């Protein structure tokens, strides 16, 4: 029997924090993920009492936090001069996660160069080792989201690190849309590192340069670059993720965590989140 649970990134409801958590519970989710980089969820805006209250609120609805999103945006950990402040901020987010009885913080680290001797790879490795050591010290994990590079490149990067606290937040749609990779094979490649997943679907329209795409996300304003020319996120079941094979691959490697729904587009958030839950429920039921 499948051990998967359904989670929801509550920002997809496009409402306030507690309303989003309540909606997730109403739709039958078992877990939620929330952003904690700004606004009411920023670490500095939640004192110890507020953190305890939020945890009770969530648990009283029968939910747990599958992960906390600590994606800081911009160029992530690719610029050495920026990294001390970003590392400190990430530690603060990890401390918040632990107070919410959660041991996974998801993030983007930038595009890992395929060439092991590339100078940027060394910069990213230094930052990730520092974060990984902190995660190790508190029994938690920073989970890098898949997408900017092929899974083999990410695996070689993770294998090269000196700490164990850097893990993987597996997003099958990112791999399909940006690098055109089969999520099933990517699961096998990254198996020892997967601690969380985003459930999302999408399709590639034509190949793109991941470096260019993620620079666009970091800076915007790239002339003549239209993301929609290259890939598009879709409702579940309408993209290129082969869900039965993908879920079977996760089950085969022993993954027992959340399939956390991430819907980033659409004019009907409630309707699309409802459709996503029902789709996953059907897929999971078909595995039993």
C-alpha positions as YAML, in Angstrom:
chain: A
units: angstrom
residues:
- id: 1
  name: UNK
  ca: [0.00, 0.00, 0.00]
- id: 2
  name: UNK
  ca: [1.28, 3.45, -0.90]
- id: 3
  name: UNK
  ca: [2.66, 5.53, 1.97]
- id: 4
  name: UNK
  ca: [2.26, 8.85, 0.15]
- id: 5
  name: UNK
  ca: [0.45, 11.74, 1.76]
- id: 6
  name: UNK
  ca: [-0.95, 14.77, -0.03]
- id: 7
  name: UNK
  ca: [0.44, 18.17, 0.86]
- id: 8
  name: UNK
  ca: [-0.40, 21.62, -0.43]
- id: 9
  name: UNK
  ca: [1.73, 24.72, -0.87]
- id: 10
  name: UNK
  ca: [-0.85, 27.05, 0.59]
- id: 11
  name: UNK
  ca: [0.34, 30.11, -1.32]
- id: 12
  name: UNK
  ca: [-1.37, 28.51, -4.31]
- id: 13
  name: UNK
  ca: [-4.73, 29.53, -2.85]
- id: 14
  name: UNK
  ca: [-3.67, 33.20, -3.16]
- id: 15
  name: UNK
  ca: [-5.13, 34.11, 0.21]
- id: 16
  name: UNK
  ca: [-3.85, 34.75, 3.74]
- id: 17
  name: UNK
  ca: [-1.85, 32.16, 5.66]
- id: 18
  name: UNK
  ca: [-4.50, 30.72, 7.97]
- id: 19
  name: UNK
  ca: [-7.24, 30.71, 5.35]
- id: 20
  name: UNK
  ca: [-4.93, 28.78, 3.04]
- id: 21
  name: UNK
  ca: [-4.18, 26.23, 5.74]
- id: 22
  name: UNK
  ca: [-7.89, 25.84, 6.47]
- id: 23
  name: UNK
  ca: [-8.66, 25.32, 2.78]
- id: 24
  name: UNK
  ca: [-5.98, 22.64, 2.54]
- id: 25
  name: UNK
  ca: [-7.56, 20.79, 5.46]
- id: 26
  name: UNK
  ca: [-11.02, 21.08, 3.93]
- id: 27
  name: UNK
  ca: [-9.79, 19.54, 0.67]
- id: 28
  name: UNK
  ca: [-8.38, 16.53, 2.51]
- id: 29
  name: UNK
  ca: [-4.67, 17.31, 2.59]
- id: 30
  name: UNK
  ca: [-2.55, 15.80, 5.34]
- id: 31
  name: UNK
  ca: [0.27, 18.36, 5.17]
- id: 32
  name: UNK
  ca: [1.04, 21.92, 4.13]
- id: 33
  name: UNK
  ca: [4.06, 23.89, 2.99]
- id: 34
  name: UNK
  ca: [4.35, 27.66, 3.43]
- id: 35
  name: UNK
  ca: [6.77, 30.35, 2.31]
- id: 36
  name: UNK
  ca: [8.79, 31.89, 5.14]
- id: 37
  name: UNK
  ca: [10.87, 34.58, 3.48]
- id: 38
  name: UNK
  ca: [8.71, 37.70, 3.88]
- id: 39
  name: UNK
  ca: [5.46, 38.99, 5.35]
- id: 40
  name: UNK
  ca: [3.66, 37.32, 8.22]
- id: 41
  name: UNK
  ca: [5.75, 34.14, 7.95]
- id: 42
  name: UNK
  ca: [9.14, 35.88, 7.98]
- id: 43
  name: UNK
  ca: [11.17, 34.63, 10.96]
- id: 44
  name: UNK
  ca: [11.44, 38.09, 12.50]
- id: 45
  name: UNK
  ca: [7.67, 38.46, 12.43]
- id: 46
  name: UNK
  ca: [6.95, 35.31, 14.45]
- id: 47
  name: UNK
  ca: [8.10, 35.27, 18.05]
- id: 48
  name: UNK
  ca: [8.15, 32.09, 20.12]
- id: 49
  name: UNK
  ca: [4.53, 32.46, 21.23]
- id: 50
  name: UNK
  ca: [3.33, 33.11, 17.67]
- id: 51
  name: UNK
  ca: [5.18, 30.04, 16.42]
- id: 52
  name: UNK
  ca: [3.56, 27.84, 19.07]
- id: 53
  name: UNK
  ca: [0.15, 29.24, 18.21]
- id: 54
  name: UNK
  ca: [0.62, 28.62, 14.47]
- id: 55
  name: UNK
  ca: [1.75, 25.05, 15.12]
- id: 56
  name: UNK
  ca: [-1.30, 24.39, 17.33]
- id: 57
  name: UNK
  ca: [-3.61, 25.97, 14.73]
- id: 58
  name: UNK
  ca: [-2.22, 23.70, 12.03]
- id: 59
  name: UNK
  ca: [-2.20, 20.54, 14.13]
- id: 60
  name: UNK
  ca: [-5.76, 21.16, 15.35]
- id: 61
  name: UNK
  ca: [-6.83, 20.94, 11.69]
- id: 62
  name: UNK
  ca: [-5.16, 17.53, 11.42]
- id: 63
  name: UNK
  ca: [-2.23, 18.86, 9.39]
- id: 64
  name: UNK
  ca: [1.54, 18.96, 9.70]
- id: 65
  name: UNK
  ca: [4.16, 21.04, 7.91]
- id: 66
  name: UNK
  ca: [5.78, 18.87, 5.23]
- id: 67
  name: UNK
  ca: [8.35, 21.59, 4.51]
- id: 68
  name: UNK
  ca: [8.99, 25.29, 4.84]
- id: 69
  name: UNK
  ca: [9.90, 27.17, 1.67]
- id: 70
  name: UNK
  ca: [13.04, 29.23, 2.15]
- id: 71
  name: UNK
  ca: [13.65, 30.21, -1.48]
- id: 72
  name: UNK
  ca: [15.34, 33.62, -1.33]
- id: 73
  name: UNK
  ca: [15.01, 34.34, -5.05]
- id: 74
  name: UNK
  ca: [17.47, 36.35, -7.10]
- id: 75
  name: UNK
  ca: [20.71, 34.57, -7.95]
- id: 76
  name: UNK
  ca: [20.38, 32.24, -4.96]
- id: 77
  name: UNK
  ca: [23.86, 31.11, -3.83]
- id: 78
  name: UNK
  ca: [25.76, 31.85, -7.03]
- id: 79
  name: UNK
  ca: [27.42, 35.13, -5.95]
- id: 80
  name: UNK
  ca: [30.06, 34.81, -3.25]
- id: 81
  name: UNK
  ca: [29.62, 38.33, -1.84]
- id: 82
  name: UNK
  ca: [25.89, 37.75, -1.31]
- id: 83
  name: UNK
  ca: [26.19, 34.37, 0.36]
- id: 84
  name: UNK
  ca: [26.98, 35.28, 4.00]
- id: 85
  name: UNK
  ca: [23.71, 37.18, 4.35]
- id: 86
  name: UNK
  ca: [21.77, 34.50, 2.46]
- id: 87
  name: UNK
  ca: [23.24, 31.75, 4.61]
- id: 88
  name: UNK
  ca: [22.33, 33.63, 7.77]
- id: 89
  name: UNK
  ca: [18.77, 34.14, 6.49]
- id: 90
  name: UNK
  ca: [18.48, 30.47, 5.60]
- id: 91
  name: UNK
  ca: [19.56, 29.48, 9.11]
- id: 92
  name: UNK
  ca: [16.85, 31.72, 10.55]
- id: 93
  name: UNK
  ca: [14.28, 30.00, 8.33]
- id: 94
  name: UNK
  ca: [15.54, 26.58, 9.44]
- id: 95
  name: UNK
  ca: [15.17, 27.61, 13.09]
- id: 96
  name: UNK
  ca: [11.59, 28.68, 12.33]
- id: 97
  name: UNK
  ca: [10.90, 25.35, 10.63]
- id: 98
  name: UNK
  ca: [12.14, 23.43, 13.66]
- id: 99
  name: UNK
  ca: [9.85, 25.45, 15.91]
- id: 100
  name: UNK
  ca: [7.00, 24.35, 13.63]
- id: 101
  name: UNK
  ca: [7.98, 20.69, 14.10]
- id: 102
  name: UNK
  ca: [9.33, 20.54, 10.55]
- id: 103
  name: UNK
  ca: [12.78, 19.34, 9.49]
- id: 104
  name: UNK
  ca: [12.84, 20.29, 5.79]
- id: 105
  name: UNK
  ca: [13.47, 23.72, 4.24]
- id: 106
  name: UNK
  ca: [13.20, 23.82, 0.45]
- id: 107
  name: UNK
  ca: [15.20, 26.26, -1.61]
- id: 108
  name: UNK
  ca: [16.83, 27.00, -4.95]
- id: 109
  name: UNK
  ca: [20.59, 27.31, -5.06]
- id: 110
  name: UNK
  ca: [20.99, 28.47, -8.68]
- id: 111
  name: UNK
  ca: [22.13, 26.57, -11.77]
- id: 112
  name: UNK
  ca: [24.84, 24.02, -11.00]
- id: 113
  name: UNK
  ca: [27.45, 24.05, -13.80]
- id: 114
  name: UNK
  ca: [28.10, 20.65, -15.37]
- id: 115
  name: UNK
  ca: [31.86, 21.33, -15.36]
- id: 116
  name: UNK
  ca: [33.23, 20.43, -11.90]
- id: 117
  name: UNK
  ca: [36.01, 23.01, -12.36]
- id: 118
  name: UNK
  ca: [33.66, 25.91, -13.10]
- id: 119
  name: UNK
  ca: [34.37, 28.73, -10.58]
- id: 120
  name: UNK
  ca: [30.69, 29.20, -9.78]
- id: 121
  name: UNK
  ca: [30.36, 25.59, -8.74]
- id: 122
  name: UNK
  ca: [32.98, 26.10, -6.05]
- id: 123
  name: UNK
  ca: [31.11, 29.17, -4.76]
- id: 124
  name: UNK
  ca: [27.85, 27.22, -4.57]
- id: 125
  name: UNK
  ca: [29.54, 24.22, -2.94]
- id: 126
  name: UNK
  ca: [31.04, 26.39, -0.20]
- id: 127
  name: UNK
  ca: [27.64, 27.88, 0.62]
- id: 128
  name: UNK
  ca: [25.91, 24.49, 0.50]
- id: 129
  name: UNK
  ca: [28.50, 22.89, 2.75]
- id: 130
  name: UNK
  ca: [27.97, 25.64, 5.31]
- id: 131
  name: UNK
  ca: [24.20, 25.19, 5.16]
- id: 132
  name: UNK
  ca: [24.50, 21.42, 5.16]
- id: 133
  name: UNK
  ca: [26.67, 21.44, 8.26]
- id: 134
  name: UNK
  ca: [24.09, 23.57, 10.04]
- id: 135
  name: UNK
  ca: [21.30, 21.23, 8.96]
- id: 136
  name: UNK
  ca: [23.32, 18.25, 10.16]
- id: 137
  name: UNK
  ca: [23.84, 19.92, 13.54]
- id: 138
  name: UNK
  ca: [20.08, 20.26, 14.12]
- id: 139
  name: UNK
  ca: [18.99, 16.99, 12.51]
- id: 140
  name: UNK
  ca: [17.28, 18.61, 9.54]
- id: 141
  name: UNK
  ca: [17.76, 19.19, 5.80]
- id: 142
  name: UNK
  ca: [17.90, 21.93, 3.23]
- id: 143
  name: UNK
  ca: [16.26, 20.44, 0.12]
- id: 144
  name: UNK
  ca: [17.41, 21.78, -3.24]
- id: 145
  name: UNK
  ca: [14.67, 21.92, -5.85]
- id: 146
  name: UNK
  ca: [15.24, 20.07, -9.11]
- id: 147
  name: UNK
  ca: [14.96, 21.80, -12.45]
- id: 148
  name: UNK
  ca: [17.85, 24.06, -13.45]
- id: 149
  name: UNK
  ca: [20.22, 21.19, -14.34]
- id: 150
  name: UNK
  ca: [19.98, 17.49, -15.29]
- id: 151
  name: UNK
  ca: [19.66, 15.12, -12.34]
- id: 152
  name: UNK
  ca: [23.08, 13.58, -13.07]
- id: 153
  name: UNK
  ca: [24.73, 16.98, -12.65]
- id: 154
  name: UNK
  ca: [22.86, 17.65, -9.40]
- id: 155
  name: UNK
  ca: [23.78, 14.18, -8.12]
- id: 156
  name: UNK
  ca: [27.46, 14.70, -8.82]
- id: 157
  name: UNK
  ca: [27.31, 18.08, -7.07]
- id: 158
  name: UNK
  ca: [25.62, 16.64, -3.98]
- id: 159
  name: UNK
  ca: [28.05, 13.72, -3.89]
- id: 160
  name: UNK
  ca: [30.93, 16.20, -3.88]
- id: 161
  name: UNK
  ca: [29.77, 18.01, -0.74]
- id: 162
  name: UNK
  ca: [31.32, 17.32, 2.63]
- id: 163
  name: UNK
  ca: [28.05, 17.48, 4.57]
- id: 164
  name: UNK
  ca: [24.89, 15.40, 4.48]
- id: 165
  name: UNK
  ca: [22.36, 18.13, 5.24]
- id: 166
  name: UNK
  ca: [21.82, 19.15, 1.62]
- id: 167
  name: UNK
  ca: [19.06, 17.02, 0.12]
- id: 168
  name: UNK
  ca: [16.52, 17.20, -2.74]
- id: 169
  name: UNK
  ca: [13.04, 18.60, -3.15]
- id: 170
  name: UNK
  ca: [12.00, 16.67, -6.26]
- id: 171
  name: UNK
  ca: [9.83, 18.58, -8.75]
- id: 172
  name: UNK
  ca: [9.01, 16.41, -11.78]
- id: 173
  name: UNK
  ca: [7.50, 19.24, -13.81]
- id: 174
  name: UNK
  ca: [10.61, 21.40, -13.56]
- id: 175
  name: UNK
  ca: [12.69, 18.60, -15.03]
- id: 176
  name: UNK
  ca: [10.20, 18.03, -17.85]
- id: 177
  name: UNK
  ca: [9.76, 21.71, -18.68]
- id: 178
  name: UNK
  ca: [13.30, 23.08, -18.38]
- id: 179
  name: UNK
  ca: [15.77, 20.27, -19.12]
- id: 180
  name: UNK
  ca: [13.48, 17.78, -20.87]
- id: 181
  name: UNK
  ca: [14.36, 14.94, -18.51]
- id: 182
  name: UNK
  ca: [12.33, 11.84, -17.67]
- id: 183
  name: UNK
  ca: [11.32, 12.17, -13.99]
- id: 184
  name: UNK
  ca: [11.38, 8.38, -13.55]
- id: 185
  name: UNK
  ca: [15.08, 8.14, -14.37]
- id: 186
  name: UNK
  ca: [15.77, 11.30, -12.36]
- id: 187
  name: UNK
  ca: [14.17, 9.70, -9.28]
- id: 188
  name: UNK
  ca: [16.55, 6.77, -9.62]
- id: 189
  name: UNK
  ca: [19.53, 9.10, -10.05]
- id: 190
  name: UNK
  ca: [18.68, 11.19, -6.98]
- id: 191
  name: UNK
  ca: [17.15, 8.46, -4.80]
- id: 192
  name: UNK
  ca: [19.44, 8.79, -1.74]
- id: 193
  name: UNK
  ca: [18.80, 12.51, -1.48]
- id: 194
  name: UNK
  ca: [15.02, 12.91, -1.96]
- id: 195
  name: UNK
  ca: [13.32, 14.10, 1.25]
- id: 196
  name: UNK
  ca: [10.39, 16.09, -0.18]
- id: 197
  name: UNK
  ca: [8.52, 16.45, -3.46]
- id: 198
  name: UNK
  ca: [6.47, 19.06, -5.28]
- id: 199
  name: UNK
  ca: [3.54, 17.67, -7.21]
- id: 200
  name: UNK
  ca: [3.21, 19.66, -10.41]
- id: 201
  name: UNK
  ca: [2.67, 19.02, -14.12]
- id: 202
  name: UNK
  ca: [3.87, 20.80, -17.22]
- id: 203
  name: UNK
  ca: [5.26, 20.41, -20.70]
- id: 204
  name: UNK
  ca: [8.18, 21.59, -22.75]
- id: 205
  name: UNK
  ca: [7.27, 23.45, -25.92]
- id: 206
  name: UNK
  ca: [10.81, 23.77, -27.21]
- id: 207
  name: UNK
  ca: [14.28, 23.39, -25.66]
- id: 208
  name: UNK
  ca: [15.65, 26.33, -23.71]
- id: 209
  name: UNK
  ca: [18.91, 27.42, -22.12]
- id: 210
  name: UNK
  ca: [18.41, 26.88, -18.36]
- id: 211
  name: UNK
  ca: [21.02, 29.53, -17.58]
- id: 212
  name: UNK
  ca: [19.06, 32.10, -19.55]
- id: 213
  name: UNK
  ca: [15.74, 31.05, -18.04]
- id: 214
  name: UNK
  ca: [16.92, 31.22, -14.44]
- id: 215
  name: UNK
  ca: [18.65, 34.54, -15.07]
- id: 216
  name: UNK
  ca: [15.28, 35.76, -16.29]
- id: 217
  name: UNK
  ca: [13.67, 34.55, -13.06]
- id: 218
  name: UNK
  ca: [16.42, 36.26, -11.04]
- id: 219
  name: UNK
  ca: [16.52, 39.57, -12.88]
- id: 220
  name: UNK
  ca: [13.71, 39.79, -15.43]
- id: 221
  name: UNK
  ca: [14.00, 42.25, -18.25]
- id: 222
  name: UNK
  ca: [15.75, 39.94, -20.71]
- id: 223
  name: UNK
  ca: [14.82, 41.31, -24.10]
- id: 224
  name: UNK
  ca: [12.77, 39.03, -26.35]
- id: 225
  name: UNK
  ca: [12.69, 36.17, -23.83]
- id: 226
  name: UNK
  ca: [9.18, 34.84, -23.31]
- id: 227
  name: UNK
  ca: [9.03, 31.87, -20.96]
- id: 228
  name: UNK
  ca: [5.74, 30.74, -22.49]
- id: 229
  name: UNK
  ca: [7.57, 30.10, -25.77]
- id: 230
  name: UNK
  ca: [9.58, 27.34, -24.08]
- id: 231
  name: UNK
  ca: [7.45, 25.65, -21.45]
- id: 232
  name: UNK
  ca: [4.16, 25.88, -19.62]
- id: 233
  name: UNK
  ca: [2.78, 24.59, -16.33]
- id: 234
  name: UNK
  ca: [-0.45, 22.65, -16.85]
- id: 235
  name: UNK
  ca: [-3.27, 21.22, -14.76]
- id: 236
  name: UNK
  ca: [-2.48, 17.75, -13.45]
- id: 237
  name: UNK
  ca: [-2.76, 15.07, -16.09]
- id: 238
  name: UNK
  ca: [-2.42, 17.50, -19.00]
- id: 239
  name: UNK
  ca: [1.37, 17.74, -19.03]
- id: 240
  name: UNK
  ca: [4.26, 15.41, -19.79]
- id: 241
  name: UNK
  ca: [4.70, 13.87, -16.33]
- id: 242
  name: UNK
  ca: [3.81, 10.18, -16.54]
- id: 243
  name: UNK
  ca: [2.17, 10.01, -13.11]
- id: 244
  name: UNK
  ca: [1.70, 6.24, -12.75]
- id: 245
  name: UNK
  ca: [5.34, 5.57, -13.65]
- id: 246
  name: UNK
  ca: [6.62, 8.53, -11.63]
- id: 247
  name: UNK
  ca: [4.75, 7.54, -8.46]
- id: 248
  name: UNK
  ca: [5.82, 3.93, -8.93]
- id: 249
  name: UNK
  ca: [9.44, 5.10, -9.10]
- id: 250
  name: UNK
  ca: [9.05, 7.04, -5.84]
- id: 251
  name: UNK
  ca: [7.49, 4.01, -4.19]
- id: 252
  name: UNK
  ca: [10.28, 1.78, -5.50]
- id: 253
  name: UNK
  ca: [12.98, 3.88, -3.81]
- id: 254
  name: UNK
  ca: [11.02, 3.86, -0.55]
- id: 255
  name: UNK
  ca: [9.89, 7.48, -0.51]
- id: 256
  name: UNK
  ca: [7.13, 7.83, 2.10]
- id: 257
  name: UNK
  ca: [6.69, 11.58, 2.31]
- id: 258
  name: UNK
  ca: [4.32, 14.18, 0.98]
- id: 259
  name: UNK
  ca: [3.35, 14.91, -2.59]
- id: 260
  name: UNK
  ca: [3.03, 18.65, -2.04]
- id: 261
  name: UNK
  ca: [0.87, 20.31, -4.66]
- id: 262
  name: UNK
  ca: [2.38, 23.45, -6.15]
- id: 263
  name: UNK
  ca: [0.14, 25.37, -8.54]
- id: 264
  name: UNK
  ca: [1.73, 28.59, -9.75]
- id: 265
  name: UNK
  ca: [-0.72, 29.64, -12.46]
- id: 266
  name: UNK
  ca: [-4.43, 29.82, -13.14]
- id: 267
  name: UNK
  ca: [-7.31, 32.20, -12.55]
- id: 268
  name: UNK
  ca: [-9.29, 29.80, -10.33]
- id: 269
  name: UNK
  ca: [-6.95, 28.84, -7.46]
- id: 270
  name: UNK
  ca: [-9.59, 26.97, -5.44]
- id: 271
  name: UNK
  ca: [-10.81, 25.04, -8.46]
- id: 272
  name: UNK
  ca: [-7.35, 24.11, -9.63]
- id: 273
  name: UNK
  ca: [-6.18, 23.04, -6.18]
- id: 274
  name: UNK
  ca: [-9.33, 20.93, -5.83]
- id: 275
  name: UNK
  ca: [-8.66, 19.29, -9.21]
- id: 276
  name: UNK
  ca: [-5.07, 18.60, -8.19]
- id: 277
  name: UNK
  ca: [-6.07, 16.89, -4.94]
- id: 278
  name: UNK
  ca: [-8.64, 14.71, -6.67]
- id: 279
  name: UNK
  ca: [-6.15, 13.76, -9.39]
- id: 280
  name: UNK
  ca: [-3.52, 12.70, -6.85]
- id: 281
  name: UNK
  ca: [-6.08, 10.84, -4.76]
- id: 282
  name: UNK
  ca: [-7.09, 8.87, -7.85]
- id: 283
  name: UNK
  ca: [-3.47, 8.13, -8.76]
- id: 284
  name: UNK
  ca: [-2.64, 6.95, -5.25]
- id: 285
  name: UNK
  ca: [-5.80, 4.81, -5.04]
- id: 286
  name: UNK
  ca: [-4.87, 3.13, -8.32]
- id: 287
  name: UNK
  ca: [-1.58, 1.96, -6.77]
- id: 288
  name: UNK
  ca: [-3.23, 0.01, -3.92]
...
